[in-house]
Amino acid sequence: MKLLAVSDIHGRRSIVQKLVENSLKDPPDLIVVAGDLSNGSFREAIAVLEIFRKSRIKTVFVPGNMDPPSLLTHKDNNDITMNVHLRVVSIDEIIIAGIGGSNITPFNTFIEFGEEEIKKMLDEIASKINNEDIKKLVMVTHVPPYETSVDKVFTGSHVGSNALREFIELKQPLVLITGHIHEARGIDKLGSTLIVNPGPLFRGYYAVIYISKGKDNVHAELHRLHG
């Protein structure tokens, strides 16, 4: 299974359009958007989602901390784009679950949660998944887990979520797709869980993740749009 992973679009519809056009040459099975579709405008976020919908490539997303709170409960009335914030869904060979927003930042952005709130949301998701299905779970969170290579800001500080790190260490999902920290684009692992921060799409960055049918082989590649 081929996943196209993106994050941090920040309303740049022209980049999304270019990504979609490139993707149609060799379409992924699923596009995964790990938040910050907009800069706080619901209309902007919906316009981004409309580009994905028109591609006819199934797309799942969670809101980011820069998206409007109304996006947390938004439900598209189509069979292409799907909000997976606090949802668990089965898509082909994998299970997808997600949490939007971020942990608390110094910037008082639109969707932020305390660590206890994040833990409660993760517990809610875990209660919906049996132990066997964890092995094929792809988690989508805007915030990265604490103290990994994908949560380090330019000062060198780690700013990810402790609650998310604990969840990953305990549950060991197959993949975590995240974003939020633009400068921390990369690939890491916690135990057997592959962690991918594709980098900000508004700068042309994205990732492709391949999952074998046997679920015992998963790898990711970082890419950038050119031209």
Order of alpha helices (4+ residues) and beta strands (2+ residues): beta-alpha-beta-alpha-beta-beta-beta-beta-beta-beta-alpha-alpha-beta-alpha-beta-beta-beta-beta-beta
